[in-house]
Amino acid sequence: MRARPTTTGAPRPTGVRSRWCRVRVERPHEPVAAQPAVEPRWRRSASGWIGDVGQMMAGVARYDLPLETGQQVSVQFGEKLDESGELVCANEHIYTPRFQTDVLIGAGRRLHWQPEFSYKGFQYLSVTGLGRRPAAGEVVAVPLVQQVRGAVEFECDVPMFSQLVEVMGRTVLNNLHHIPTDTPIYEKNGWTGDVLVSMDTMSGLFDLRRLFTKWLDDVAATQLPSGQLAVIAPSPGWGYEHGECAPAPEWSCPFPGLLLHLADVYGDLGPARRHWQSCRRYLDWELTQITDAVDESGGSTGAGGNFGTGATGGGLASSELGDYLSPGYIDGPPPEDSRLSASCFLHRGLLQGAELAARLDAEPGAEEGRRGSLEAWLDAAESLRGQINEVFLDRERGCYRTASDPHGQYRQTSNLMPLALGIVPEEMRGPVVESLVADVRRRDHHLNTGHIGTSLLLNVLTDAGFGADAFRVATQRSCPSWGSWLDLGATTMWERWNAGARSRDHFFLGTVVDWILTRVAGVRRIAPGWAVVRVQPGLVDGVSRCRTTRPTSRGVLTVDWDLHLGRLSVDVPEAMVCQLELGGPTVVAEAGESVWQIGDR
């Protein structure tokens, strides 16, 4: 959870008041369904009995217990145990005496019950008041899982990567409950920023066309008459004002990004048509929020840039959140000036909006009137790009920095965003990449990123030709790293890098999996709707064999390569152009199965 709710401020969206009536409405997305029950492994604890279901899950318990009249049994659920082996069942932000708790009161007969209006996130159950060890079948865990289809099969000769794909898949499924949630244990909110950085990873693992399409309706429902969107969707009227994690363009900008994502991954422009006006009003509202605010932390102008002082007179977006939960900043926002992240993501959102406008205008019978928005957004994006570079780019040092960087410390995310989002001037791209690689190596191949930078780091390194460095970061075992989580027994991704992570079932730091499914596998979609894909084995030093199968909107694509054998086999569906990069000129594999020697010309 990011902040306390408040109830004051601007008018918020309100529900439509009407009489209740019986209306059958077709569910627009896959249902959530109960899976086979899991019998916990029980052991005695100081308070009663602790059950372990073996891995994190989202679901409920089912009870079949003989209880005396008035006998009260309490069952609590949690993700972790304390040092004494007792269940940790508490919300550090909101106190409630019934947090993740079922209370059963006997009536002198056998109780058969399963909750129907709530669910929990847990690996452990604590039973008190029963007076004995639960017998088989008396208290069982029932996973509740959104019935989305898998979108990939992956294996390679680095077992950790296959493990991370499995762990992230479980994390995403545990957080799909009609909306994409941020954790199944706490607030279960649809935080927009979590999806914004994770959508490629999520749809790389599962077919989320229907769920994302439905969730966009939830996002649209949060829109105020001004065009502003909340940072969570659905929203009860919270997430709009200062103190409510707003403004935050790097969070509340899912509209253009997710609309374009649906068009690119699934070839579906329908949501973009339906939500065009809402998307336009949102981006236009963001442009009204660009301010001349100066970084209150101060700072001095150095050679070649103003470094976050705002001395040039503004023209930047602002944010309360930034690169959330970077190492060492467990309260959330990082120390650097968040105008940099806000402006970078608004720049990308404007370009995405312009791309949507162009694609919609290219459709037969398209409506008139999008050209003005397209041109205005392109101009605004270029203005933002110029301002970002003037204020934050240190040309002498070859890096982006802000006046509030702690002790002048290099911040990886501050440089990853301009590199990944096309903001760095061409003549400075080499020096900025070099500064990033130097910092990664100086940290002994540890990342220093929150949710934004984590989603960019490995892809940027690999695309710049430093796949070996990306591999070392990805396989790091000491904190902060994914390997440190695995060594601590993680079965899902965690919310924070440290062992004290608030939630241990949270997907926004698990975006390493996008890198695994694209750069490690060497398979990338480079045209909308999988019309064109590029296959390039061996991008990441340290991986010598990989096989991946991906159902796409054009059929199933299978890629299998082995560098030791110098062999690549592909099975390409009809109507897909498959470009092969095998060490010589690009070649195109025809539809159907074919085998190639890596290094063929």
C-alpha positions in Angstrom: 0.0 0.0 0.0 1.4 3.4 -0.9 -0.5 5.9 1.3 -3.4 6.6 3.6 -6.8 7.3 2.0 -8.3 10.7 2.4 -11.8 11.9 1.7 -11.4 15.6 0.7 -10.7 17.4 -2.5 -12.0 17.5 -6.1 -15.2 15.7 -7.2 -14.7 12.0 -7.7 -16.5 9.5 -9.9 -19.7 8.3 -8.4 -21.7 5.2 -9.1 -25.0 5.4 -11.1 -28.0 5.3 -8.7 -30.7 3.0 -9.9 -33.2 0.4 -8.6 -31.9 -3.1 -8.4 -33.1 -5.4 -11.1 -32.2 -8.8 -12.3 -30.0 -8.5 -15.4 -27.9 -11.3 -16.8 -24.6 -9.8 -18.0 -22.0 -11.9 -19.8 -18.7 -11.8 -18.0 -16.2 -10.0 -20.3 -13.2 -12.1 -19.1 -12.3 -15.5 -17.9 -13.8 -16.6 -14.6 -12.0 -17.2 -11.3 -12.4 -20.9 -10.4 -11.6 -23.2 -7.5 -8.8 -25.6 -8.0 -8.2 -29.0 -6.3 -7.8 -28.7 -2.6 -4.4 -28.8 -1.0 -3.8 -30.6 2.3 -1.5 -28.5 4.6 1.4 -30.1 6.4 0.7 -29.5 10.1 3.0 -28.9 13.0 2.5 -27.7 16.5 3.0 -24.1 17.4 2.9 -22.1 20.6 -0.7 -21.0 19.9 -2.0 -24.1 18.2 -1.2 -25.6 14.8 0.6 -24.2 11.8 -0.2 -25.6 8.3 2.1 -25.2 5.3 0.7 -25.6 1.8 4.2 -25.5 0.2 3.9 -22.4 -1.9 2.2 -19.0 -2.1 -1.4 -19.1 -3.3 -4.5 -16.9 -3.5 -7.6 -18.6 -2.2 -9.6 -19.8 0.8 -9.8 -22.6 3.3 -12.6 -25.2 3.2 -13.7 -26.5 6.6 -15.3 -29.8 7.6 -15.1 -29.7 11.4 -17.1 -31.2 14.2 -17.5 -28.3 16.7 -19.2 -28.2 20.1 -21.9 -25.6 20.7 -20.1 -22.3 21.3 -16.7 -23.6 20.4 -14.7 -20.9 18.6 -11.9 -21.8 16.2 -9.8 -19.0 14.6 -7.9 -19.6 11.4 -5.4 -17.0 10.3 -3.5 -16.8 7.0 -0.1 -15.4 6.1 2.8 -15.4 3.8 5.6 -15.8 6.3 6.7 -16.9 9.8 8.6 -15.0 12.4 11.9 -16.1 13.9 10.1 -18.3 16.4 8.1 -20.0 13.7 4.8 -18.3 14.5 2.6 -16.9 11.7 3.0 -13.3 10.7 -0.6 -12.0 10.1 -0.6 -8.2 10.2 -1.0 -5.3 7.9 1.6 -2.6 8.7 -0.6 0.1 7.2 -4.2 -0.6 8.2 -5.1 -2.2 11.5 -8.1 -4.6 11.6 -8.8 -7.3 14.1 -10.1 -9.6 11.4 -7.2 -9.3 8.9 -6.9 -12.5 6.9 -8.8 -14.4 9.6 -11.8 -16.8 9.6 -13.6 -17.3 12.9 -15.8 -20.4 13.2 -18.4 -20.8 16.0 -19.8 -24.2 16.6 -23.5 -25.1 16.8 -23.1 -28.7 18.1 -22.9 -30.3 14.8 -20.4 -30.7 11.9 -19.5 -27.5 10.2 -19.2 -27.5 6.4 -18.1 -24.1 5.1 -16.0 -22.2 2.6 -15.9 -18.4 2.3 -17.6 -17.1 -0.8 -17.1 -13.3 -0.6 -13.4 -13.0 0.2 -10.1 -14.6 -0.5 -6.6 -14.5 1.1 -3.0 -14.6 0.1 -1.0 -17.2 2.0 1.4 -20.1 2.3 0.7 -20.7 6.0 -2.4 -21.2 8.2 -2.6 -20.9 11.9 -5.4 -22.8 13.7 -6.3 -22.0 17.3 -9.1 -23.1 19.5 -9.5 -26.6 17.9 -7.6 -28.3 20.7 -5.9 -30.9 18.5 -4.2 -31.4 15.2 -6.6 -31.0 12.2 -7.4 -34.4 10.7 -7.1 -35.0 7.0 -9.7 -33.1 5.1 -10.9 -31.0 8.0 -9.0 -27.8 7.0 -7.8 -27.7 3.4 -6.6 -24.9 1.2 -8.5 -24.1 -2.0 -6.7 -22.1 -4.6 -8.8 -19.6 -6.6 -7.4 -19.0 -10.1 -8.4 -16.9 -13.0 -8.9 -19.2 -16.0 -6.5 -17.5 -18.4 -4.6 -19.5 -21.0 -0.9 -19.9 -20.9 1.0 -18.0 -23.6 4.4 -19.6 -23.5 6.4 -22.8 -22.9 10.0 -22.1 -22.1 13.1 -24.1 -21.2 16.8 -23.4 -21.3 20.1 -24.8 -19.9 20.1 -22.2 -17.1 17.8 -23.8 -14.5 17.4 -20.5 -12.6 15.8 -18.9 -15.6 13.2 -21.6 -16.0 12.6 -21.3 -12.2 12.0 -17.6 -12.5 9.5 -18.1 -15.3 7.6 -20.5 -13.1 7.8 -18.2 -10.1 6.6 -15.2 -12.0 3.8 -17.2 -13.6 2.5 -18.2 -10.1 2.8 -14.6 -8.9 0.8 -13.2 -11.8 -1.9 -15.9 -11.4 -2.2 -15.2 -7.7 -2.8 -11.5 -8.6 -5.5 -12.0 -11.3 -8.9 -11.8 -9.6 -11.1 -10.0 -12.2 -8.5 -7.2 -12.1 -4.7 -7.3 -11.9 -4.0 -6.8 -8.2 -0.8 -5.7 -6.4 -1.0 -8.4 -3.8 -3.5 -11.0 -2.7 -2.8 -10.5 1.0 -3.2 -6.8 1.6 -5.3 -4.2 -0.3 -5.7 -6.1 -3.5 -5.8 -2.9 -5.5 -5.4 -2.5 -9.2 -2.3 -0.2 -9.1 -1.9 1.2 -12.6 1.9 1.6 -12.3 2.4 -2.1 -11.5 0.7 -3.1 -14.8 2.4 -0.3 -16.7 5.9 -1.8 -16.2 4.7 -5.4 -16.2 2.3 -5.7 -19.1 4.9 -7.3 -21.5 5.9 -9.8 -18.9 2.3 -10.6 -18.0 1.0 -11.1 -21.5 4.2 -13.0 -22.3 3.1 -15.6 -19.8 -0.7 -15.6 -20.2 -3.3 -14.6 -22.8 -4.6 -11.5 -21.1 -6.5 -9.9 -24.0 -9.9 -10.3 -22.3 -8.8 -9.3 -18.8 -6.8 -6.3 -19.9 -9.7 -5.2 -22.1 -12.1 -5.4 -19.2 -9.6 -3.6 -16.8 -9.3 -0.7 -19.2 -13.0 -0.2 -18.6 -12.2 0.0 -14.9 -9.5 2.5 -15.6 -11.8 4.6 -17.8 -14.4 4.6 -15.0 -12.0 6.4 -12.7 -11.7 9.4 -15.1 -12.8 12.8 -13.7 -14.4 15.4 -16.0 -11.0 17.1 -16.2 -9.5 14.0 -17.8 -7.5 12.9 -14.8 -7.2 9.2 -14.0 -6.7 7.6 -10.6 -3.6 5.7 -9.7 -5.7 2.6 -8.9 -8.5 1.1 -10.9 -11.2 0.4 -9.8 -11.1 3.4 -7.4 -13.5 4.2 -4.5 -12.8 7.9 -5.1 -9.1 7.8 -4.0 -5.8 8.3 -5.9 -6.2 11.8 -7.4 -4.7 14.4 -5.0 -1.4 15.1 -3.3 -1.2 12.7 -0.4 -3.0 10.1 -2.4 0.0 9.0 -4.5 -0.9 11.6 -7.1 0.1 13.0 -9.5 2.2 10.2 -10.9 2.3 9.9 -14.7 4.6 6.9 -14.5 1.7 5.2 -12.7 -1.6 6.6 -14.1 -0.5 6.5 -17.7 -1.8 3.0 -18.6 -4.3 4.2 -21.2 -2.1 4.8 -24.2 0.4 2.1 -23.2 -2.2 -0.7 -22.7 -4.3 0.3 -25.7 -1.2 0.1 -27.9 -0.1 -3.2 -26.2 -3.5 -4.8 -27.1 -3.0 -3.7 -30.7 0.6 -4.9 -30.8 0.2 -8.3 -29.0 -3.3 -9.3 -30.1 -3.8 -7.2 -33.2 -6.9 -5.6 -31.6 -7.6 -1.9 -32.1 -11.1 -2.3 -30.8 -10.3 -1.0 -27.3 -8.4 1.9 -28.8 -11.5 2.9 -30.8 -13.7 2.6 -27.8 -11.5 4.5 -25.4 -10.0 7.1 -27.8 -11.8 10.1 -26.3 -10.9 9.0 -22.8 -7.3 8.6 -23.8 -7.3 11.9 -25.5 -8.8 13.7 -22.5 -6.3 12.0 -20.2 -3.2 13.0 -22.2 -4.5 16.6 -22.7 -5.0 16.8 -18.9 -1.5 15.7 -18.2 -0.2 18.5 -20.5 -2.0 21.0 -18.3 -0.1 19.7 -15.3 3.4 20.5 -16.6 4.8 23.0 -14.2 7.7 25.3 -13.6 8.3 23.8 -10.2 11.9 23.8 -8.9 13.4 20.8 -7.1 13.1 21.8 -3.4 16.2 19.8 -2.5 18.3 22.5 -4.2 21.4 21.7 -6.2 23.8 23.7 -8.3 24.3 24.1 -12.0 27.3 22.1 -13.4 29.0 21.9 -16.7 26.6 21.0 -19.5 23.3 20.8 -17.5 21.2 22.0 -14.6 20.8 18.6 -13.0 17.4 18.9 -11.5 17.6 22.5 -10.2 14.8 23.6 -12.6 16.9 26.7 -13.4 15.7 26.7 -17.1 12.1 27.4 -16.0 10.1 24.1 -15.8 8.4 22.4 -18.6 8.5 19.1 -16.7 5.9 16.7 -15.3 5.8 15.9 -11.5 5.2 12.8 -9.4 4.7 11.6 -5.9 6.0 8.1 -6.6 8.8 7.7 -9.0 10.9 4.5 -9.2 9.2 2.7 -6.4 11.0 0.5 -3.8 14.5 0.8 -5.1 17.1 -0.9 -2.7 17.4 0.9 0.6 14.2 2.9 0.3 11.6 0.6 1.8 9.0 3.4 2.3 8.5 3.7 -1.4 9.7 6.7 -3.4 13.4 6.9 -4.3 15.6 9.9 -3.4 16.0 11.3 -6.9 13.9 14.1 -8.4 10.8 12.3 -9.6 10.2 14.9 -12.3 12.6 12.9 -14.3 10.6 9.6 -14.2 7.3 11.5 -14.6 8.5 13.4 -17.6 10.1 10.3 -19.2 6.9 8.3 -18.9 4.7 11.2 -20.1 7.0 11.5 -23.1 6.4 7.9 -23.9 2.7 8.1 -23.3 2.4 11.1 -25.7 4.3 9.1 -28.4 2.1 6.1 -27.8 -1.0 8.3 -28.1 0.2 9.7 -31.3 0.9 6.2 -32.7 -2.7 5.2 -31.7 -4.0 8.2 -33.5 -2.1 7.4 -36.7 -3.3 3.7 -36.7 -6.9 4.6 -36.0 -6.8 7.3 -38.8 -5.4 4.7 -41.2 -8.4 2.4 -40.8 -11.0 2.4 -43.5 -13.8 4.9 -42.7 -11.9 6.4 -39.8 -13.3 9.4 -38.1 -11.8 12.8 -38.7 -10.2 14.9 -35.9 -7.3 12.9 -34.7 -4.6 14.7 -36.7 -4.7 17.7 -34.3 -4.1 15.5 -31.3 -1.3 13.6 -33.0 0.6 16.7 -34.0 0.1 18.4 -30.6 1.3 15.3 -28.7 4.4 14.9 -31.0 5.3 18.5 -30.4 4.7 18.2 -26.6 6.8 15.0 -26.5 9.7 16.7 -28.3 9.5 19.6 -25.9 9.6 17.3 -22.9 12.5 15.5 -24.4 14.4 18.7 -24.8 13.6 19.8 -21.3 14.6 16.5 -19.8 18.0 16.7 -21.5 18.6 20.3 -20.6 17.7 19.8 -16.9 19.0 16.3 -16.1 21.7 15.3 -18.7 25.3 15.9 -17.5 27.1 15.9 -20.8 30.5 16.1 -19.2 30.0 13.0 -17.1 27.9 11.2 -19.7 25.0 10.5 -17.4 21.6 11.7 -16.1 21.5 12.9 -12.6 19.3 15.1 -10.3 20.1 17.5 -7.5 18.5 15.2 -4.9 20.6 12.1 -5.8 22.1 11.1 -2.4 25.7 12.2 -2.1 25.9 12.4 -5.9 25.3 8.7 -6.2 24.8 7.3 -9.6 21.1 6.2 -10.1 20.7 3.4 -12.6 17.0 4.2 -13.3 17.7 7.8 -14.1 19.8 6.6 -17.0 17.8 3.6 -18.0 14.6 5.6 -18.7 16.2 8.0 -21.2 18.0 5.1 -22.9 15.0 2.8 -23.2 12.5 5.5 -24.1 14.4 7.2 -26.9 15.3 10.4 -25.0 19.1 10.4 -25.1 20.6 12.6 -27.9 22.3 10.3 -30.4 25.7 11.7 -29.8 25.4 11.0 -26.1 24.0 7.5 -26.3 27.4 5.8 -26.2 28.7 7.7 -23.1 25.4 7.2 -21.2 25.5 3.4 -21.9 29.1 3.3 -20.8 28.2 5.1 -17.5 25.5 2.6 -16.9 27.7 -0.4 -17.6 30.4 1.0 -15.4 28.0 1.4 -12.5 26.7 -2.1 -12.9 30.2 -3.5 -12.8 31.2 -1.2 -9.9 28.3 -2.7 -7.9 29.6 -6.2 -8.6 26.7 -6.7 -11.0 24.0 -5.7 -8.6 21.0 -3.7 -9.7 20.1 -0.5 -7.9 16.5 -0.1 -9.3 12.9 0.0 -8.2 9.9 -1.2 -10.2 10.7 1.1 -13.2 14.4 0.5 -13.6 14.1 -3.2 -13.0 11.8 -3.6 -16.0 14.4 -1.8 -18.2 17.9 -2.8 -17.0 18.5 -6.2 -18.5 16.9 -5.3 -21.9 18.9 -2.1 -22.2 22.1 -3.8 -21.4 21.5 -6.7 -23.8 20.3 -4.5 -26.6 23.5 -2.4 -26.2 25.6 -5.5 -26.6 26.3 -6.2 -22.9 24.4 -9.4 -22.6 27.1 -11.0 -20.5 26.7 -8.2 -17.9 22.9 -8.7 -18.0 23.4 -12.4 -17.4 25.5 -11.7 -14.3 22.9 -9.3 -12.9 20.1 -11.8 -13.6 22.0 -14.7 -11.9 23.2 -12.7 -8.9 22.6 -14.5 -5.6 23.3 -11.8 -3.0 20.8 -9.0 -2.2 19.4 -7.2 -4.1 18.6 -9.9 -6.6 16.1 -12.5 -7.7 18.5 -15.2 -6.7 18.6 -14.0 -3.1 14.8 -14.4 -3.0 15.1 -18.0 -4.3 17.8 -18.8 -1.8 15.4 -17.7 0.9 12.8 -20.2 -0.4 10.6 -17.8 -2.5 7.9 -19.4 -4.6 6.7 -16.1 -5.8 8.1 -12.6 -6.5 8.4 -10.2 -3.6 7.4 -6.6 -3.2 10.8 -5.4 -1.9 14.4 -6.6 -2.5 15.1 -7.2 1.2 14.1 -10.2 3.3 11.6 -8.1 5.2 9.5 -7.6 2.1 6.0 -6.6 3.1 4.4 -8.8 0.5 6.0 -12.0 -0.8 3.4 -12.3 -3.7 3.8 -9.2 -5.8 4.7 -9.1 -9.5 6.1 -5.6 -10.3 9.8 -6.5 -9.5 9.5 -9.8 -11.5 10.0 -8.3 -14.9 13.2 -10.2 -15.4 11.0 -12.7 -17.1 10.3 -10.4 -20.0 14.0 -10.4 -20.7 14.1 -14.2 -20.3 11.3 -14.7 -22.8 12.6 -12.2 -25.4 16.4 -11.7 -25.1 17.4 -15.0 -23.6 15.0 -16.9 -25.9 16.0 -14.7 -28.8 12.4 -14.2 -29.9 11.0 -10.8 -30.3 7.8 -9.4 -31.9 8.7 -6.5 -34.1 5.4 -5.7 -35.9 1.9 -5.5 -34.5 -0.1 -8.7 -34.2 3.0 -10.9 -34.6 3.1 -10.1 -38.3 6.9 -10.0 -38.1 9.2 -11.7 -35.5 12.9 -11.7 -35.2 14.8 -14.8 -34.0 18.4 -14.2 -32.8 20.0 -17.0 -30.8 22.9 -16.4 -28.4 22.1 -12.8 -27.4 23.0 -13.5 -23.8 26.4 -15.0 -23.0 25.9 -17.8 -20.5 22.9 -19.4 -22.3 23.8 -22.1 -24.9 20.5 -23.9 -25.4 16.8 -22.7 -25.4 13.4 -23.8 -26.6 10.3 -21.7 -26.5 6.8 -22.2 -27.9 4.5 -19.2 -28.2 0.8 -19.3 -29.2 0.2 -16.0 -31.1 -2.7 -14.4 -32.9 -1.3 -16.0 -36.1 -0.7 -19.5 -34.8 1.9 -21.3 -32.7 5.6 -20.3 -33.1 8.3 -22.7 -31.9 11.9 -21.8 -31.7 14.6 -24.3 -30.6 18.3 -23.6 -30.7 21.6 -25.1 -29.5 24.8 -23.1 -29.8 27.0 -26.2 -29.1 25.4 -27.9 -32.1 25.2 -24.7 -34.1 21.6 -25.6 -34.9 18.3 -23.7 -35.0 14.9 -25.1 -35.8 11.8 -23.1 -36.2 8.2 -23.9 -36.8 6.5 -20.7 -38.2 2.8 -20.2 -38.6 1.2 -18.9 -41.8 1.0 -15.2 -42.3 4.0 -14.6 -40.0 7.3 -13.2 -41.3 10.1 -14.8 -39.3 13.5 -13.0 -39.7 16.5 -15.0 -38.6 19.7 -13.4 -37.4 22.3 -16.2 -37.6 25.6 -14.3 -37.9 25.3 -13.1 -41.5 22.7 -11.2 -43.5 19.1 -11.5 -42.2 17.2 -14.5 -43.7 13.5 -15.2 -43.7 12.2 -18.6 -42.7 9.1 -19.7 -44.6 6.0 -21.0 -42.9 6.3 -24.5 -41.5 9.3 -26.3 -40.0 12.8 -25.7 -41.1 16.3 -26.3 -39.7 19.2 -23.8 -39.9 22.9 -23.8 -39.0 23.7 -20.9 -36.8 26.3 -18.9 -38.8 24.5 -19.6 -42.2 24.7 -16.9 -44.8 
